[in-house]
Amino acid sequence: MTASTRILAEFARTARIGPIGCGAALPELVAALGQPFVGDPVYDTSHWPRWFGYGNLQLVVCRCRLVVQVIVTVWHEEIEVPDARTHAMVSHPSEVTYSRFTAALDAVGCDWRREQDLPWQCTVETEVDGIRTGFVFVTTEGYDEPPLADPVLNKAVSSAFHDCPPMTPDQEGDDFGVA
């Protein structure tokens, strides 16, 4: 099993990569991992939610500074993620195939299901404590290409939405809780 396949199978089983997962508090991630890259608001019409990220992990963070979505971009030649034990950022080759990934899910005892296929893609879905994670595989290399013998993972998206608690005075500033 490749390192990327193992990391992503654990992500499916636990809904976390190192300290990062839905429900994680942004200030705690900064304490563990350092400053993230800071992106724009998700919507043009409001300041929150906002994009943040570490390596290949893109985080959608709610105004209450909790992570509500984690997106793992896998289509690059490698993925950079925090190590589960040390939290140091590490890189691994990123090619993960459907057959290897589903075998890894079975090996770690993770329940999964294949969602209805869409043109040029198939999705494996897992759920842990109300957090759903979809692993999207491409089934062709291009629109006019024949199907791949073994689909390749393109991205993983983990989501857990919540009712935001009332804002506290320290959350109203523009420092995003990470200054």
Accessible surface in RSA format (square Angstrom, percent):
REM  Atomic radii and reference values for relative SASA: ProtOr
REM  Chains: A
REM  Algorithm: Lee & Richards
REM  Probe-radius: 1.40
REM  Slices: 20
REM RES _ NUM      All-atoms   Total-Side   Main-Chain    Non-polar    All polar
REM                ABS   REL    ABS   REL    ABS   REL    ABS   REL    ABS   REL
RES MET A   1   137.30  71.1  50.65  33.5  86.65 206.3  61.60  52.4  75.69 100.3
RES THR A   2    59.30  42.2  50.76  51.5   8.54  20.4  59.00  79.3   0.30   0.4
RES ALA A   3    30.91  28.4  20.40  31.5  10.51  23.9  22.46  31.6   8.45  22.4
RES SER A   4     0.61   0.5   0.11   0.1   0.50   1.2   0.11   0.2   0.50   0.7
RES THR A   5     0.88   0.6   0.88   0.9   0.00   0.0   0.87   1.2   0.01   0.0
RES ARG A   6   115.57  48.5 115.43  58.8   0.14   0.3  47.62  65.1  67.95  41.2
RES ILE A   7    23.18  13.2  18.97  14.1   4.21  10.1  22.12  15.9   1.06   2.9
RES LEU A   8     0.00   0.0   0.00   0.0   0.00   0.0   0.00   0.0   0.00   0.0
RES ALA A   9     0.00   0.0   0.00   0.0   0.00   0.0   0.00   0.0   0.00   0.0
RES GLU A  10    54.23  31.1  54.23  41.0   0.00   0.0  33.53  64.9  20.70  16.9
RES PHE A  11     0.24   0.1   0.24   0.1   0.00   0.0   0.24   0.1   0.00   0.0
RES ALA A  12     0.66   0.6   0.00   0.0   0.66   1.5   0.00   0.0   0.66   1.7
RES ARG A  13   100.90  42.4  91.48  46.6   9.41  22.4  17.10  23.4  83.80  50.8
RES THR A  14    48.43  34.4  35.26  35.7  13.18  31.4  35.98  48.3  12.46  18.8
RES ALA A  15     1.53   1.4   1.28   2.0   0.25   0.6   1.36   1.9   0.16   0.4
RES ARG A  16    92.35  38.8  86.56  44.1   5.79  13.8  40.69  55.6  51.66  31.3
RES ILE A  17     6.53   3.7   3.10   2.3   3.43   8.3   6.53   4.7   0.00   0.0
RES GLY A  18    19.49  24.0   0.00   N/A  19.49  24.0   4.39  12.1  15.10  33.8
RES PRO A  19    23.79  17.3  15.32  14.0   8.47  30.8  22.89  18.9   0.90   5.6
RES ILE A  20     0.05   0.0   0.05   0.0   0.00   0.0   0.05   0.0   0.00   0.0
RES GLY A  21     0.04   0.0   0.00   N/A   0.04   0.0   0.04   0.1   0.00   0.0
RES CYS A  22     7.19   5.4   0.00   0.0   7.19  16.9   0.20   0.5   6.99   7.5
RES GLY A  23    48.26  59.5   0.00   N/A  48.26  59.5  29.15  80.0  19.12  42.8
RES ALA A  24     9.81   9.0   2.55   3.9   7.26  16.5   9.77  13.8   0.04   0.1
RES ALA A  25    22.90  21.1  21.44  33.1   1.46   3.3  21.44  30.2   1.46   3.9
RES LEU A  26     0.00   0.0   0.00   0.0   0.00   0.0   0.00   0.0   0.00   0.0
RES PRO A  27    60.31  44.0  53.14  48.4   7.17  26.1  54.44  45.0   5.86  36.4
RES GLU A  28   123.59  71.0 116.97  88.5   6.63  15.8  45.35  87.7  78.24  63.9
RES LEU A  29     3.55   2.0   3.47   2.5   0.08   0.2   3.55   2.5   0.00   0.0
RES VAL A  30    27.68  18.2  23.69  21.4   3.99   9.6  23.69  20.6   3.99  10.8
RES ALA A  31    92.35  84.9  50.25  77.5  42.11  95.8  61.92  87.2  30.44  80.6
RES ALA A  32    46.11  42.4  15.32  23.6  30.78  70.0  25.35  35.7  20.75  55.0
RES LEU A  33    30.38  16.9   0.60   0.4  29.78  74.9   6.66   4.7  23.72  63.8
RES GLY A  34    33.62  41.5   0.00   N/A  33.62  41.5  30.55  83.8   3.06   6.9
RES GLN A  35   112.90  63.1  85.57  62.5  27.33  65.1  56.44 120.1  56.46  42.8
RES PRO A  36    10.53   7.7   0.00   0.0  10.53  38.3   1.47   1.2   9.05  56.3
RES PHE A  37   105.58  52.8  92.93  57.6  12.65  32.9 101.18  61.3   4.40  12.6
RES VAL A  38    70.07  46.1  38.15  34.5  31.93  76.9  38.15  33.1  31.93  86.6
RES GLY A  39    19.06  23.5   0.00   N/A  19.06  23.5  17.95  49.2   1.11   2.5
RES ASP A  40   105.02  73.6 102.01 101.5   3.02   7.1  20.05  47.2  84.98  84.7
RES PRO A  41    43.42  31.6  34.01  31.0   9.41  34.2  34.01  28.1   9.41  58.5
RES VAL A  42    43.87  28.9  19.55  17.7  24.32  58.6  19.55  17.0  24.32  66.0
RES TYR A  43   126.38  59.0 122.49  69.7   3.89  10.1  81.86  61.5  44.52  54.9
RES ASP A  44   156.48 109.6 115.38 114.8  41.10  97.2  37.24  87.6 119.24 118.9
RES THR A  45   133.55  95.0  95.82  97.1  37.73  89.9  85.29 114.6  48.26  73.0
RES SER A  46    51.81  43.8  39.28  52.4  12.52  28.9  44.61  95.0   7.19  10.1
RES HIS A  47    85.28  46.6  75.20  52.3  10.08  25.8  59.85  61.7  25.43  29.6
RES TRP A  48    34.70  13.9  24.72  12.0   9.97  23.4  19.47  10.4  15.23  24.7
RES PRO A  49    31.80  23.2  31.72  28.9   0.08   0.3  31.72  26.2   0.08   0.5
RES ARG A  50    20.43   8.6  20.43  10.4   0.00   0.0   0.00   0.0  20.43  12.4
RES TRP A  51    73.95  29.7  73.95  35.8   0.00   0.0  60.76  32.4  13.19  21.4
RES PHE A  52     0.48   0.2   0.00   0.0   0.48   1.2   0.00   0.0   0.48   1.4
RES GLY A  53     0.79   1.0   0.00   N/A   0.79   1.0   0.00   0.0   0.79   1.8
RES TYR A  54    12.34   5.8   8.67   4.9   3.67   9.5  12.34   9.3   0.00   0.0
RES GLY A  55    35.24  43.5   0.00   N/A  35.24  43.5  10.06  27.6  25.17  56.4
RES ASN A  56    21.11  14.6  18.05  17.4   3.07   7.4   3.37   8.1  17.74  17.1
RES LEU A  57     0.00   0.0   0.00   0.0   0.00   0.0   0.00   0.0   0.00   0.0
RES GLN A  58    61.48  34.4  61.48  44.9   0.00   0.0   8.00  17.0  53.48  40.6
RES LEU A  59     0.00   0.0   0.00   0.0   0.00   0.0   0.00   0.0   0.00   0.0
RES VAL A  60     9.05   6.0   9.05   8.2   0.00   0.0   9.05   7.9   0.00   0.0
RES VAL A  61     0.00   0.0   0.00   0.0   0.00   0.0   0.00   0.0   0.00   0.0
RES CYS A  62    21.54  16.3  21.08  23.5   0.46   1.1   1.85   4.7  19.68  21.2
RES ARG A  63    83.80  35.2  83.07  42.3   0.73   1.7  31.08  42.5  52.72  32.0
RES CYS A  64     8.52   6.4   1.46   1.6   7.06  16.6   1.46   3.7   7.06   7.6
RES ARG A  65     6.94   2.9   6.94   3.5   0.00   0.0   6.53   8.9   0.41   0.2
RES LEU A  66    52.69  29.3  52.69  37.7   0.00   0.0  52.69  37.0   0.00   0.0
RES VAL A  67     1.28   0.8   0.00   0.0   1.28   3.1   0.00   0.0   1.28   3.5
RES VAL A  68     8.73   5.7   8.73   7.9   0.00   0.0   8.73   7.6   0.00   0.0
RES GLN A  69    36.62  20.5  36.62  26.8   0.00   0.0   0.30   0.6  36.32  27.5
RES VAL A  70     0.22   0.1   0.22   0.2   0.00   0.0   0.22   0.2   0.00   0.0
RES ILE A  71    22.88  13.0  22.88  17.0   0.00   0.0  22.88  16.5   0.00   0.0
RES VAL A  72     0.00   0.0   0.00   0.0   0.00   0.0   0.00   0.0   0.00   0.0
RES THR A  73     5.39   3.8   5.39   5.5   0.00   0.0   2.26   3.0   3.13   4.7
RES VAL A  74     3.65   2.4   0.13   0.1   3.52   8.5   0.13   0.1   3.52   9.5
RES TRP A  75   135.90  54.5 103.06  49.9  32.84  77.1  94.18  50.2  41.73  67.7
RES HIS A  76    86.85  47.5  76.53  53.2  10.32  26.4  52.73  54.3  34.12  39.7
RES GLU A  77   164.48  94.4 144.15 109.1  20.33  48.4  65.60 126.9  98.88  80.7
RES GLU A  78    89.52  51.4  87.46  66.2   2.06   4.9  23.05  44.6  66.46  54.3
RES ILE A  79     0.00   0.0   0.00   0.0   0.00   0.0   0.00   0.0   0.00   0.0
RES GLU A  80    65.54  37.6  65.51  49.6   0.03   0.1   7.58  14.7  57.96  47.3
RES VAL A  81     0.65   0.4   0.65   0.6   0.00   0.0   0.65   0.6   0.00   0.0
RES PRO A  82     2.49   1.8   0.00   0.0   2.49   9.1   0.00   0.0   2.49  15.5
RES ASP A  83    37.57  26.3  33.82  33.7   3.75   8.9   6.34  14.9  31.23  31.1
RES ALA A  84    77.38  71.1  56.30  86.9  21.09  48.0  56.30  79.3  21.09  55.9
RES ARG A  85   206.94  86.9 176.05  89.7  30.89  73.5  72.84  99.6 134.10  81.3
RES THR A  86    98.91  70.4  68.57  69.5  30.34  72.3  72.67  97.6  26.24  39.7
RES HIS A  87    55.74  30.5  50.24  34.9   5.49  14.0  31.52  32.5  24.22  28.2
RES ALA A  88    56.06  51.5  44.73  69.0  11.33  25.8  55.77  78.5   0.29   0.8
RES MET A  89    66.63  34.5  38.77  25.7  27.87  66.3  38.77  33.0  27.87  36.9
RES VAL A  90    48.30  31.8  42.75  38.7   5.55  13.4  48.30  42.0   0.00   0.0
RES SER A  91    57.61  48.7  31.55  42.1  26.06  60.0  17.82  37.9  39.79  55.7
RES HIS A  92    37.81  20.7  36.82  25.6   0.99   2.5  25.48  26.3  12.33  14.3
RES PRO A  93   107.78  78.6 104.10  94.9   3.69  13.4 105.29  86.9   2.49  15.5
RES SER A  94     3.54   3.0   3.02   4.0   0.52   1.2   0.00   0.0   3.54   5.0
RES GLU A  95   108.79  62.5  96.75  73.2  12.04  28.7  33.16  64.1  75.63  61.7
RES VAL A  96     0.02   0.0   0.00   0.0   0.02   0.0   0.00   0.0   0.02   0.0
RES THR A  97     8.73   6.2   8.73   8.8   0.00   0.0   8.68  11.7   0.05   0.1
RES TYR A  98    35.27  16.5  35.27  20.1   0.00   0.0  28.00  21.0   7.27   9.0
RES SER A  99    59.86  50.6  52.26  69.7   7.60  17.5  43.85  93.4  16.01  22.4
RES ARG A 100   118.01  49.6 111.08  56.6   6.94  16.5  38.37  52.4  79.65  48.3
RES PHE A 101     0.00   0.0   0.00   0.0   0.00   0.0   0.00   0.0   0.00   0.0
RES THR A 102    13.42   9.5  13.36  13.5   0.05   0.1   2.57   3.4  10.85  16.4
RES ALA A 103    59.94  55.1  49.30  76.1  10.63  24.2  55.03  77.5   4.91  13.0
RES ALA A 104     2.56   2.3   0.64   1.0   1.92   4.4   2.06   2.9   0.50   1.3
RES LEU A 105     0.00   0.0   0.00   0.0   0.00   0.0   0.00   0.0   0.00   0.0
RES ASP A 106    94.69  66.3  72.97  72.6  21.72  51.4  31.84  74.9  62.85  62.7
RES ALA A 107    76.06  69.9  32.64  50.4  43.42  98.8  45.17  63.6  30.89  81.8
RES VAL A 108    41.24  27.1  20.88  18.9  20.36  49.1  29.55  25.7  11.69  31.7
RES GLY A 109    63.31  78.1   0.00   N/A  63.31  78.1  35.79  98.2  27.52  61.6
RES CYS A 110    11.62   8.8   4.05   4.5   7.57  17.8   3.14   8.0   8.48   9.1
RES ASP A 111   133.80  93.7 120.37 119.8  13.44  31.8  41.16  96.9  92.64  92.4
RES TRP A 112    79.46  31.9  49.31  23.9  30.15  70.8  48.59  25.9  30.87  50.1
RES ARG A 113   107.68  45.2 103.40  52.7   4.29  10.2  57.78  79.0  49.90  30.2
RES ARG A 114   105.08  44.1  76.66  39.1  28.42  67.7  32.50  44.4  72.58  44.0
RES GLU A 115    60.47  34.7  55.04  41.6   5.44  12.9  16.42  31.8  44.05  36.0
RES GLN A 116   164.15  91.8 138.73 101.4  25.42  60.5  54.84 116.7 109.31  82.9
RES ASP A 117    70.48  49.4  52.71  52.5  17.77  42.0  26.03  61.3  44.45  44.3
RES LEU A 118   105.34  58.7  97.33  69.6   8.01  20.1  99.98  70.2   5.36  14.4
RES PRO A 119    97.78  71.3  76.52  69.8  21.26  77.3  89.07  73.5   8.71  54.2
RES TRP A 120   117.60  47.2 108.53  52.5   9.07  21.3  97.64  52.1  19.96  32.4
RES GLN A 121    50.96  28.5  50.31  36.8   0.66   1.6   3.67   7.8  47.30  35.9
RES CYS A 122     0.68   0.5   0.00   0.0   0.68   1.6   0.68   1.7   0.00   0.0
RES THR A 123    23.17  16.5  23.04  23.4   0.14   0.3  15.01  20.2   8.17  12.3
RES VAL A 124     0.00   0.0   0.00   0.0   0.00   0.0   0.00   0.0   0.00   0.0
RES GLU A 125    26.84  15.4  26.80  20.3   0.05   0.1   0.02   0.0  26.83  21.9
RES THR A 126     2.14   1.5   1.10   1.1   1.04   2.5   1.39   1.9   0.75   1.1
RES GLU A 127    85.38  49.0  56.33  42.6  29.06  69.2  17.73  34.3  67.66  55.2
RES VAL A 128    34.13  22.5  30.25  27.4   3.88   9.3  34.13  29.7   0.00   0.0
RES ASP A 129   142.29  99.7  98.75  98.3  43.54 102.9  39.07  92.0 103.21 102.9
RES GLY A 130    52.96  65.3   0.00   N/A  52.96  65.3  27.37  75.1  25.59  57.3
RES ILE A 131    26.43  15.0  25.71  19.2   0.72   1.7  25.71  18.5   0.72   2.0
RES ARG A 132   127.87  53.7 126.05  64.3   1.81   4.3  32.91  45.0  94.96  57.6
RES THR A 133     1.27   0.9   1.27   1.3   0.00   0.0   0.00   0.0   1.27   1.9
RES GLY A 134    13.94  17.2   0.00   N/A  13.94  17.2  10.37  28.5   3.57   8.0
RES PHE A 135     0.00   0.0   0.00   0.0   0.00   0.0   0.00   0.0   0.00   0.0
RES VAL A 136    20.58  13.5  20.58  18.6   0.00   0.0  20.58  17.9   0.00   0.0
RES PHE A 137     0.00   0.0   0.00   0.0   0.00   0.0   0.00   0.0   0.00   0.0
RES VAL A 138    48.30  31.8  48.30  43.7   0.00   0.0  48.30  42.0   0.00   0.0
RES THR A 139    26.66  19.0  26.62  27.0   0.04   0.1  20.03  26.9   6.63  10.0
RES THR A 140    19.54  13.9  12.18  12.4   7.36  17.5  10.06  13.5   9.48  14.3
RES GLU A 141   145.55  83.6 106.17  80.3  39.38  93.8  37.44  72.4 108.11  88.3
RES GLY A 142    27.34  33.7   0.00   N/A  27.34  33.7  27.34  75.0   0.00   0.0
RES TYR A 143   168.23  78.5 150.90  85.9  17.33  45.1 102.68  77.2  65.55  80.8
RES ASP A 144   144.79 101.4 108.75 108.2  36.04  85.2  38.98  91.7 105.82 105.5
RES GLU A 145    92.43  53.1  81.69  61.8  10.74  25.6  11.70  22.6  80.72  65.9
RES PRO A 146    96.96  70.7  86.18  78.6  10.78  39.2  93.39  77.1   3.57  22.2
RES PRO A 147   109.18  79.6  91.45  83.4  17.72  64.4  91.45  75.5  17.72 110.2
RES LEU A 148    42.16  23.5  28.06  20.1  14.10  35.4  30.67  21.5  11.48  30.9
RES ALA A 149   117.67 108.2  67.62 104.4  50.05 113.8  80.40 113.2  37.27  98.7
RES ASP A 150    42.48  29.8  35.86  35.7   6.62  15.7  23.06  54.3  19.42  19.4
RES PRO A 151    18.73  13.7  18.73  17.1   0.00   0.0  18.73  15.5   0.00   0.0
RES VAL A 152    41.31  27.2  41.31  37.4   0.00   0.0  41.31  35.9   0.00   0.0
RES LEU A 153     3.08   1.7   0.00   0.0   3.08   7.7   0.00   0.0   3.08   8.3
RES ASN A 154    38.74  26.7  37.87  36.6   0.88   2.1   2.53   6.1  36.22  35.0
RES LYS A 155    73.89  36.0  73.89  45.3   0.00   0.0  20.05  18.0  53.84  57.3
RES ALA A 156     0.00   0.0   0.00   0.0   0.00   0.0   0.00   0.0   0.00   0.0
RES VAL A 157    36.36  23.9  32.80  29.7   3.55   8.6  32.80  28.5   3.55   9.6
RES SER A 158     0.19   0.2   0.19   0.3   0.00   0.0   0.16   0.3   0.03   0.0
RES SER A 159    26.05  22.0  21.77  29.1   4.29   9.9  15.87  33.8  10.18  14.3
RES ALA A 160    25.60  23.5  17.47  27.0   8.13  18.5  22.39  31.5   3.21   8.5
RES PHE A 161   151.17  75.6 119.28  73.9  31.89  83.0 119.85  72.7  31.32  89.6
RES HIS A 162    72.84  39.8  38.00  26.4  34.84  89.1  45.64  47.0  27.20  31.6
RES ASP A 163   141.56  99.2 119.89 119.3  21.67  51.2  38.46  90.5 103.10 102.8
RES CYS A 164    37.44  28.3  12.53  14.0  24.92  58.6  12.56  31.8  24.88  26.8
RES PRO A 165    66.53  48.5  59.37  54.1   7.16  26.0  66.53  54.9   0.00   0.0
RES PRO A 166   118.07  86.1 103.85  94.7  14.22  51.7 112.64  93.0   5.43  33.7
RES MET A 167    57.22  29.6  33.91  22.4  23.31  55.5  33.91  28.8  23.31  30.9
RES THR A 168    60.90  43.3  59.65  60.5   1.25   3.0  59.06  79.3   1.84   2.8
RES PRO A 169   120.04  87.5 106.17  96.8  13.87  50.4 107.56  88.8  12.47  77.5
RES ASP A 170   110.29  77.3  89.00  88.6  21.29  50.3  51.37 120.9  58.91  58.8
RES GLN A 171    29.13  16.3  28.03  20.5   1.10   2.6   5.20  11.1  23.93  18.1
RES GLU A 172   121.67  69.9  90.12  68.2  31.56  75.1  31.48  60.9  90.19  73.6
RES GLY A 173    40.42  49.8   0.00   N/A  40.42  49.8  34.59  94.9   5.83  13.1
RES ASP A 174    99.11  69.4  80.82  80.4  18.30  43.3  39.65  93.3  59.46  59.3
RES ASP A 175    66.66  46.7  54.44  54.2  12.22  28.9  27.00  63.5  39.66  39.5
RES PHE A 176    30.47  15.2  30.47  18.9   0.00   0.0  30.47  18.5   0.00   0.0
RES GLY A 177    24.33  30.0   0.00   N/A  24.33  30.0  15.89  43.6   8.43  18.9
RES VAL A 178     9.23   6.1   7.08   6.4   2.15   5.2   9.02   7.8   0.21   0.6
RES ALA A 179   111.44 102.5  41.61  64.2  69.84 158.9  71.76 101.1  39.68 105.1
END  Absolute sums over single chains surface
CHAIN  1 A     9396.7       7302.6       2094.1       5175.9       4220.8
END  Absolute sums over all chains
TOTAL          9396.7       7302.6       2094.1       5175.9       4220.8
